[in-house]
Structures are given as C-alpha cells and as structure tokens.
C-alpha cells in the first residue's frame, strides 16, 4: 500500500492521515502483502518514519509462505521508527500465523497488544479495527469513506498534525481530536482500549519512608 524505502539519514518522513485498504489474491505459489512497508535502519543510515493517524487495513489472502501484514519492516531494528508514531488503525483480518499486525521477517505480532509491547512507547493509542467503509469501489463517490452510523474508534481517535487542516475531500479537520484516516467525518466514538500507563519502576532501597512514583496515564476518552 505504502512503501517507505528512503535512505537519507537527515530525512524525516511524516506519513499522516492516510487510508490504505488492500484485499488482494494471487495464483502465485507464495503471496505476501503489506499495508505499510518500511526499511529498517539506524537513524544514521535511514530516514526516520513518523506514522500518525493512518488506517492500515490488509484483508488480502496469503498463499504458501506468504504473510498478510498491516505493518511490515525489512528487519528487526526499530531505531528509525519515530517516537512520535501513534494513533494508527492496524488490521489484517482474524489474527493468525499468516495474518499479522506487524512482521519484520523474524518477529510476528498477531495482536495489537503484542505490537504495542514491541514498539513501546510508540503507538500507545493505536487501535485495531476493520473500518465500516461506505464503499470499497474506487469509482464510487463514497470510496473509503467511513459510515458515520456505526460507532468506531476512528472517530476523534487521531491527534493534530502541524500543517494538515483538512481531509481528502477538503473538509476541515477537527483541530483538537481529528479522525483517524483520510476521511474526516461526524460519527459516534467508542473507546475499546485500556488506558496507557507509562512509568519507571522503583529500584531496590533500604529506605523505609514513603517514596514517589511518577506515571503518565493517557486514554482516548480522557482520564478522570
């Protein structure tokens, strides 16, 4: 769907508010597909990728040794996967050994939880949902538009990105809580993700008085 192969170290690639929908088959013996592919590398040798607010849906049928992946990288090094990457929707069908949220040639993450653990603290607010598209036919006026009648995590699930103020129909983005994907719509939000809690564990000590632990807690629908 999207292939990121730039190798210029000084480049930062901001991939934001895209909608990728793949549903392919092949008669080939081995058939693999990826909604997003990125070259692996340290920041000294490869461009930094910041992925925000993207719908990455891959419903293609794998064949032979092939893999259907929402997000694939060329190797295990995550150095050039930008720390700002977040609020994406990654979906590859019913999780299985050949239908993966993430794949790097060595590691296979079938679930969103496994993916989040691997790339933390990136993608802490990302979700996994098969969007209810009004149409997946390219010639249809509603192509890859989201059905506003169905409650969805895509509604208000994004974060603002500097310089992007409208969607692919030139409709104005919500300045505070934009929708995930290329289509800004007026729908009903639903929060299915537990809060993200990030903290540094306290080490061993002989101190017997109270100690302070600091945690950062975020949630799509807010934190009381």
Secondary structure, 3 states (H helix, E strand, C coil): CEEECCCCCCCEEEEECCEEEECCCCCCCCECEEEEEECCCCCCCCCEEEEECCEEEECCCCECCCCEEEEEECCCCCCCECCCCECCEEECCCCECCEEEEECCCCEECCHHHHHHHHCCCCCCCECCCCCECECCCCCCCECCECCCCCECCCCCCCCCCCCCECCCCCECCCCCCCCCCCCCCCCECCCCCCEEEECCCCCCCCCCCCCCCEEEECCCCCC
